[in-house]
């Protein structure tokens, strides 16, 4: 039998540890899942499609051996992709990969530590909730959410479980973007007066999957599980595989492209969402049955909610003419910060001549290289282990071990989703969209926006 004094000390130590861990937000159950420095981290894949295959997988493999991570399972509700995923992952990793018909099966796997989620746009938030409630950390592709209901629920779940969630906003792991953030926050740039964002492609097959659509049969997948909380409608393989072309499964351009760029506005300024958004556009060129626009312009008003100051952000996108060079230019009265050239310059700043007319002094920024290690951003989504995604994946993997917050925590996804949903509301109603901070609802035409 244990010595009574030793037993008392042991029980006191356990009780003290429980109190301490509770103060940090850990439960006894979550403490039991803390990963040791030498433990192998076991990862599942949720959704085996182009984004995962083309970019997330090679990015993961860049660091998995060094950081002692391994993929052990793949979950996909379509038989074809599930079997392809199992075979390819076994080939690439050398592991015996478990093929799961759905996420219920995935989360029954013993000692699963985390997941990489790359499913349909509207599913990201709900799949995040499943993951963290099953005790898993998650790398989640953007857009984080396409409705405020999903957005609020996912944020609440992540915060309640204290899981490490990295949103796939990979610019936050780019050295040039980090340098821009520092330059602006140190006050060297001055007040932002305007931001121009654009993302253009000229690719007839973008978001189209005709060959796959022909192979996809309802009996080989789970249509009801795919729909999750969206209104039921009859089986449609185009909406299953080409979901980015159809609302309410995707917002299209805002969720796919704007979410990356608007996130930098929030990051650099610490503003959480626009004050208002207006949008216009349409399907002007690709008459293929899609409901998502192929051309759009959205105009955002940003600033403190009770302030007369602020600045405007303009996002434009077209899918019928493009040069694969997304534009991100920040303007101040003294010049511009260009995240394509990765330079700060006095271009457009107030010259001595212009200032003298009003008895003012010139305001011209110096020529500055943001970083010697700039990373080019391309509009193509699946470019292998591109440097930004690779760095972003590594950051998540390191944070899974350290339990520190990653570069793009769940709040980043929550806030970019507010901007996306406001854009969708403006586009679909034709009204100016605003955000009610008290109710955390997007408003358009005096009503809460719902799909």
C-alpha positions as CSV (number, residue, x, y, z in Angstrom):
1,X,0.0,0.0,0.0
2,X,1.1,3.5,-0.7
3,X,2.5,5.5,2.2
4,X,-0.4,7.9,3.3
5,X,1.8,11.0,3.2
6,X,3.1,10.1,-0.3
7,X,-0.4,9.4,-1.4
8,X,-1.6,12.8,-0.1
9,X,1.3,14.6,-1.8
10,X,0.6,12.8,-5.1
11,X,-3.1,13.7,-5.0
12,X,-2.4,17.3,-4.1
13,X,0.0,17.6,-7.0
14,X,-2.6,16.2,-9.4
15,X,-5.2,18.5,-8.0
16,X,-2.9,21.5,-8.3
17,X,-2.0,20.6,-11.9
18,X,-5.7,20.3,-12.7
19,X,-6.3,23.8,-11.3
20,X,-3.3,25.2,-13.2
21,X,-4.3,23.6,-16.5
22,X,-7.9,24.8,-16.0
23,X,-6.6,28.3,-15.7
24,X,-4.9,27.9,-19.1
25,X,-8.1,26.6,-20.7
26,X,-7.2,22.9,-20.7
27,X,-9.6,20.2,-19.5
28,X,-8.3,16.9,-18.1
29,X,-9.3,15.3,-21.4
30,X,-7.5,17.9,-23.6
31,X,-4.4,17.6,-21.3
32,X,-4.3,13.9,-22.0
33,X,-4.0,14.7,-25.8
34,X,-1.1,17.1,-25.4
35,X,1.6,15.8,-27.8
36,X,5.0,15.0,-26.4
37,X,8.1,16.4,-28.1
38,X,9.1,12.9,-29.4
39,X,5.6,11.7,-30.2
40,X,4.6,11.2,-33.8
41,X,1.6,13.5,-34.8
42,X,-1.1,11.5,-36.6
43,X,-3.0,13.5,-39.3
44,X,-6.2,12.7,-41.2
45,X,-7.2,14.2,-44.6
46,X,-10.7,15.6,-44.9
47,X,-11.5,15.9,-48.6
48,X,-9.2,14.5,-51.3
49,X,-9.4,16.9,-54.2
50,X,-7.3,19.3,-56.3
51,X,-6.3,21.8,-53.6
52,X,-5.1,19.1,-51.2
53,X,-3.4,17.0,-53.9
54,X,-1.8,19.9,-55.7
55,X,-0.6,22.1,-52.9
56,X,-1.4,21.0,-49.4
57,X,0.0,17.5,-49.6
58,X,3.4,18.5,-51.1
59,X,3.6,21.3,-48.5
60,X,2.9,18.9,-45.7
61,X,5.5,16.4,-47.1
62,X,8.1,19.1,-47.1
63,X,8.2,19.1,-43.3
64,X,6.6,15.9,-42.1
65,X,9.8,13.9,-41.7
66,X,11.6,16.6,-39.9
67,X,8.7,17.5,-37.6
68,X,7.6,13.8,-37.1
69,X,4.1,14.1,-38.6
70,X,2.4,11.3,-40.6
71,X,-0.9,11.0,-42.5
72,X,-2.8,7.9,-41.4
73,X,-6.2,8.3,-43.0
74,X,-8.3,10.0,-45.7
75,X,-12.0,10.8,-45.5
76,X,-14.0,11.5,-48.7
77,X,-17.6,10.7,-49.3
78,X,-17.0,10.0,-53.0
79,X,-15.8,6.4,-53.6
80,X,-13.6,7.4,-56.5
81,X,-11.7,10.1,-54.6
82,X,-11.5,8.0,-51.5
83,X,-9.9,5.1,-53.3
84,X,-7.6,7.5,-55.2
85,X,-6.6,9.2,-52.0
86,X,-5.8,6.0,-50.2
87,X,-3.7,4.7,-53.1
88,X,-1.8,7.9,-53.7
89,X,-1.2,8.6,-50.0
90,X,0.1,5.1,-49.4
91,X,2.5,5.6,-52.4
92,X,3.7,9.0,-51.3
93,X,4.0,8.3,-47.5
94,X,4.7,4.6,-47.3
95,X,2.1,4.3,-44.6
96,X,-1.0,2.1,-44.4
97,X,-3.7,4.6,-45.0
98,X,-7.2,4.1,-43.6
99,X,-10.0,5.0,-46.1
100,X,-13.0,6.5,-44.4
101,X,-16.4,6.8,-46.0
102,X,-17.2,9.9,-43.9
103,X,-15.9,12.0,-41.0
104,X,-17.8,9.9,-38.4
105,X,-15.5,7.0,-39.4
106,X,-12.4,9.2,-39.4
107,X,-12.9,10.5,-35.9
108,X,-13.4,7.0,-34.5
109,X,-9.7,6.3,-35.3
110,X,-7.6,6.1,-32.2
111,X,-5.0,8.7,-31.4
112,X,-5.8,11.0,-34.3
113,X,-4.2,14.4,-33.5
114,X,-5.2,16.7,-36.4
115,X,-6.8,17.0,-39.8
116,X,-6.2,19.0,-43.0
117,X,-9.6,20.2,-44.3
118,X,-9.9,21.0,-48.0
119,X,-13.6,20.3,-48.8
120,X,-16.2,22.5,-50.5
121,X,-16.3,26.1,-49.5
122,X,-19.5,26.0,-47.6
123,X,-18.4,23.0,-45.6
124,X,-15.2,24.4,-44.1
125,X,-16.7,25.9,-41.0
126,X,-18.9,22.9,-40.2
127,X,-16.0,20.5,-40.8
128,X,-13.9,22.6,-38.4
129,X,-16.6,22.2,-35.8
130,X,-16.5,18.4,-36.2
131,X,-12.7,18.3,-36.0
132,X,-12.2,20.4,-32.8
133,X,-15.1,18.7,-31.0
134,X,-13.5,15.3,-31.9
135,X,-10.3,16.6,-30.1
136,X,-8.3,17.4,-33.3
137,X,-6.3,20.4,-34.4
138,X,-7.0,21.6,-37.9
139,X,-5.6,23.3,-41.0
140,X,-8.6,24.6,-42.7
141,X,-8.8,26.0,-46.3
142,X,-10.4,29.4,-46.8
143,X,-13.0,30.8,-47.1
144,X,-13.7,29.9,-43.5
145,X,-17.5,30.4,-43.7
146,X,-20.1,31.5,-46.3
147,X,-22.9,32.3,-43.8
148,X,-22.7,34.1,-40.4
149,X,-24.6,31.3,-38.7
150,X,-21.8,28.9,-39.7
151,X,-19.1,31.5,-39.0
152,X,-20.3,32.1,-35.4
153,X,-20.8,28.5,-34.6
154,X,-17.3,27.6,-35.8
155,X,-15.6,30.4,-33.9
156,X,-17.4,29.4,-30.7
157,X,-16.4,25.7,-31.1
158,X,-12.7,26.5,-31.7
159,X,-12.5,28.9,-28.8
160,X,-14.3,26.5,-26.5
161,X,-12.0,23.6,-27.3
162,X,-8.7,25.5,-27.4
163,X,-7.6,23.6,-30.5
164,X,-4.9,24.9,-32.9
165,X,-6.7,26.0,-36.1
166,X,-4.8,27.5,-39.0
167,X,-6.9,29.2,-41.7
168,X,-5.4,28.7,-45.2
169,X,-4.6,32.4,-45.6
170,X,-1.0,31.7,-46.5
171,X,0.0,35.3,-47.1
172,X,0.3,35.6,-43.3
173,X,3.4,33.3,-43.5
174,X,5.0,35.3,-46.4
175,X,8.1,37.4,-45.5
176,X,7.1,40.2,-47.8
177,X,3.6,40.4,-46.2
178,X,5.1,40.3,-42.7
179,X,7.5,43.1,-43.7
180,X,4.5,45.2,-45.0
181,X,2.6,44.6,-41.8
182,X,5.6,45.8,-39.8
183,X,6.2,48.9,-42.0
184,X,2.6,50.0,-41.7
185,X,2.2,49.3,-38.0
186,X,5.4,51.2,-37.2
187,X,3.8,54.3,-38.7
188,X,6.3,54.6,-41.5
189,X,3.7,54.5,-44.2
190,X,1.2,57.0,-42.8
191,X,-2.5,56.7,-42.9
192,X,-3.9,54.3,-45.5
193,X,-6.1,56.3,-47.9
194,X,-7.0,53.7,-50.5
195,X,-6.4,50.0,-51.3
196,X,-6.6,48.5,-54.8
197,X,-7.0,44.7,-55.1
198,X,-7.5,42.6,-58.2
199,X,-7.4,39.0,-59.2
200,X,-7.9,38.0,-62.9
201,X,-7.7,34.7,-64.8
202,X,-8.5,33.7,-68.3
203,X,-9.1,30.0,-68.0
204,X,-12.2,28.4,-69.6
205,X,-11.9,25.4,-67.3
206,X,-11.5,27.3,-64.1
207,X,-13.8,25.6,-61.5
208,X,-15.2,23.3,-64.2
209,X,-14.8,19.5,-64.0
210,X,-16.6,18.1,-67.0
211,X,-14.6,14.8,-67.1
212,X,-15.2,14.2,-63.4
213,X,-18.9,15.2,-63.6
214,X,-19.4,12.5,-66.2
215,X,-17.8,9.9,-63.8
216,X,-19.7,11.0,-60.7
217,X,-22.8,8.8,-59.8
218,X,-25.1,9.4,-56.9
219,X,-24.8,5.8,-55.7
220,X,-21.0,6.3,-55.2
221,X,-21.3,9.2,-52.8
222,X,-23.5,10.7,-50.1
223,X,-25.4,13.6,-51.4
224,X,-27.3,14.4,-48.2
225,X,-24.1,14.4,-46.2
226,X,-22.6,16.7,-48.9
227,X,-25.4,19.2,-48.5
228,X,-25.0,19.4,-44.7
229,X,-27.2,22.4,-43.6
230,X,-27.9,23.7,-47.1
231,X,-31.5,23.4,-48.4
232,X,-32.2,20.0,-49.9
233,X,-32.3,19.8,-53.7
234,X,-32.1,16.9,-56.2
235,X,-28.8,15.3,-57.0
236,X,-26.7,17.4,-59.3
237,X,-23.1,16.2,-60.0
238,X,-22.2,19.7,-61.3
239,X,-23.0,21.3,-57.9
240,X,-21.2,18.4,-56.2
241,X,-17.9,18.9,-58.2
242,X,-18.3,22.5,-59.6
243,X,-19.7,24.0,-56.4
244,X,-17.7,27.2,-56.8
245,X,-20.0,28.1,-59.7
246,X,-23.2,27.9,-57.6
247,X,-24.6,29.7,-54.5
248,X,-25.2,28.7,-51.7
249,X,-22.3,26.3,-52.0
250,X,-19.8,29.0,-52.7
251,X,-19.7,32.8,-53.1
252,X,-17.3,32.3,-56.1
253,X,-14.8,35.1,-56.5
254,X,-15.2,36.7,-53.0
255,X,-14.6,33.4,-51.2
256,X,-11.9,32.1,-53.5
257,X,-9.8,35.1,-54.2
258,X,-11.0,38.2,-52.3
259,X,-10.7,36.4,-49.0
260,X,-7.0,36.2,-49.4
261,X,-6.5,39.8,-50.2
262,X,-9.1,41.3,-47.8
263,X,-7.4,39.4,-45.0
264,X,-4.3,41.5,-45.5
265,X,-6.4,44.7,-45.0
266,X,-7.6,43.3,-41.6
267,X,-4.1,42.1,-40.7
268,X,-2.3,45.4,-41.5
269,X,-4.9,47.7,-39.9
270,X,-6.3,45.6,-37.0
271,X,-9.8,46.4,-38.4
272,X,-12.2,43.5,-38.1
273,X,-14.6,44.1,-40.9
274,X,-15.8,46.7,-43.4
275,X,-18.3,49.4,-42.3
276,X,-20.2,48.8,-45.6
277,X,-19.9,47.0,-49.0
278,X,-21.5,47.6,-52.4
279,X,-21.0,45.3,-55.4
280,X,-21.9,44.9,-59.0
281,X,-21.2,42.4,-61.7
282,X,-22.7,39.4,-63.5
283,X,-22.1,36.4,-65.8
284,X,-21.0,38.3,-68.9
285,X,-18.9,35.7,-70.7
286,X,-19.2,32.1,-69.6
287,X,-22.8,31.2,-70.2
288,X,-22.5,27.7,-68.8
289,X,-25.3,27.6,-66.3
290,X,-23.3,29.0,-63.4
291,X,-24.8,31.4,-60.9
292,X,-21.5,32.8,-59.6
293,X,-20.4,35.9,-61.5
294,X,-17.5,35.9,-63.9
295,X,-16.9,39.6,-63.5
296,X,-17.3,41.7,-60.4
297,X,-16.3,44.9,-58.6
298,X,-16.8,45.4,-54.8
299,X,-16.2,48.6,-53.0
300,X,-15.6,48.6,-49.2
301,X,-15.7,51.4,-46.7
302,X,-13.2,50.7,-43.8
303,X,-12.5,52.6,-40.6
304,X,-13.5,52.8,-37.0
305,X,-17.2,52.3,-36.7
306,X,-17.9,55.6,-34.9
307,X,-15.3,57.7,-36.9
308,X,-15.7,60.0,-39.9
309,X,-12.2,58.9,-41.1
310,X,-11.3,55.8,-42.9
311,X,-10.4,54.6,-46.4
312,X,-11.8,52.7,-49.4
313,X,-10.9,49.3,-50.7
314,X,-11.8,48.3,-54.3
315,X,-11.7,44.6,-55.3
316,X,-12.1,43.7,-59.0
317,X,-12.0,40.3,-60.6
318,X,-12.6,38.9,-64.1
319,X,-12.4,35.4,-65.5
320,X,-12.3,36.1,-69.2
321,X,-9.0,38.1,-69.4
322,X,-6.1,37.8,-67.0
323,X,-2.4,37.9,-66.6
324,X,-1.9,35.8,-63.5
325,X,-0.7,38.8,-61.5
326,X,-3.0,39.6,-58.6
327,X,-2.6,43.3,-57.6
328,X,-2.4,44.5,-54.1
329,X,-1.5,48.2,-53.7
330,X,-1.9,50.3,-50.6
331,X,-1.9,54.1,-50.9
332,X,-1.1,56.9,-48.5
333,X,-0.7,60.6,-49.1
334,X,3.0,60.0,-49.4
335,X,3.1,57.2,-51.9
336,X,2.3,53.5,-52.3
337,X,3.1,50.1,-50.9
338,X,3.0,47.6,-53.7
339,X,2.8,43.9,-52.8
340,X,3.5,42.8,-56.4
341,X,6.8,44.6,-56.7
342,X,7.3,44.4,-52.9
343,X,8.4,48.0,-52.8
344,X,7.4,51.1,-51.0
345,X,7.8,54.2,-53.2
346,X,6.9,57.9,-53.4
347,X,4.8,57.2,-56.5
348,X,1.6,59.3,-56.4
349,X,2.7,61.1,-53.2
350,X,2.3,64.8,-52.6
351,X,5.1,66.7,-54.4
352,X,6.7,69.9,-53.3
353,X,5.0,71.8,-56.1
354,X,1.5,70.5,-55.2
355,X,2.1,71.2,-51.5
356,X,3.4,74.7,-52.0
357,X,0.1,75.8,-53.6
358,X,-1.5,75.4,-50.2
359,X,1.4,76.4,-48.0
360,X,2.2,72.9,-47.1
361,X,5.2,70.7,-47.1
362,X,5.9,67.8,-49.5
363,X,5.0,64.3,-48.4
364,X,7.0,61.7,-50.2
365,X,7.9,58.2,-49.0
366,X,11.4,56.9,-49.5
367,X,12.2,54.0,-51.8
368,X,12.2,50.9,-49.7
369,X,12.5,47.2,-50.5
370,X,10.1,45.4,-48.2
371,X,12.2,42.3,-48.2
372,X,15.0,40.6,-50.1
373,X,13.1,37.4,-49.9
374,X,9.8,38.3,-51.6
375,X,7.5,35.5,-52.6
376,X,5.5,35.8,-55.9
377,X,1.8,35.2,-55.6
378,X,0.1,33.6,-58.6
379,X,-3.6,33.2,-59.2
380,X,-3.2,29.5,-59.9
381,X,-4.4,27.5,-56.9
382,X,-2.6,24.2,-57.3
383,X,1.1,25.0,-58.0
384,X,2.7,22.3,-55.9
385,X,4.5,23.1,-52.7
386,X,4.5,26.8,-53.3
387,X,6.7,28.8,-50.8
388,X,3.8,30.6,-49.1
389,X,1.7,27.4,-48.6
390,X,4.7,25.4,-47.5
391,X,5.7,28.0,-44.9
392,X,2.1,28.3,-43.7
393,X,1.7,24.5,-43.4
394,X,5.0,24.3,-41.4
395,X,3.8,27.1,-39.1
396,X,0.6,25.1,-38.3
397,X,2.7,21.9,-37.7
398,X,5.0,23.7,-35.4
399,X,2.1,25.3,-33.5
400,X,0.4,21.9,-33.1
401,X,3.5,20.9,-31.0
402,X,4.1,24.2,-29.2
403,X,0.4,25.1,-28.7
404,X,1.1,28.6,-29.7
405,X,-1.4,30.4,-31.9
406,X,-0.5,30.1,-35.6
407,X,0.0,33.0,-38.1
408,X,-3.7,32.8,-39.3
409,X,-5.7,31.9,-36.2
410,X,-9.5,31.2,-36.3
411,X,-10.2,35.0,-35.8
412,X,-8.6,35.7,-39.1
413,X,-11.0,33.4,-40.8
414,X,-14.0,34.8,-38.9
415,X,-13.2,38.3,-40.0
416,X,-12.5,37.6,-43.6
417,X,-15.7,35.7,-43.7
418,X,-17.6,38.7,-42.5
419,X,-16.2,40.7,-45.5
420,X,-17.1,37.8,-47.8
421,X,-20.6,37.5,-46.6
422,X,-21.1,41.2,-46.8
423,X,-20.0,41.1,-50.4
424,X,-22.3,38.2,-51.2
425,X,-25.2,40.1,-49.5
426,X,-24.5,43.2,-51.6
427,X,-24.2,41.2,-54.8
428,X,-27.3,39.2,-54.3
429,X,-29.6,41.9,-53.0
430,X,-28.3,44.9,-54.9
431,X,-28.3,46.8,-51.6
432,X,-25.5,48.3,-49.5
433,X,-24.4,45.6,-47.0
434,X,-23.5,46.6,-43.4
435,X,-22.5,44.7,-40.3
436,X,-24.3,44.8,-36.9
437,X,-21.6,44.3,-34.3
438,X,-24.0,43.6,-31.5
439,X,-25.8,40.8,-33.2
440,X,-22.9,39.7,-35.4
441,X,-25.2,39.7,-38.4
442,X,-24.7,41.0,-42.0
443,X,-27.5,43.3,-42.9
444,X,-28.8,44.2,-46.4
445,X,-31.9,46.3,-47.3
446,X,-32.7,46.6,-43.6
447,X,-32.8,42.8,-43.1
448,X,-30.5,40.0,-41.8
449,X,-29.0,38.4,-44.9
450,X,-29.8,34.7,-45.3
451,X,-29.2,32.4,-48.2
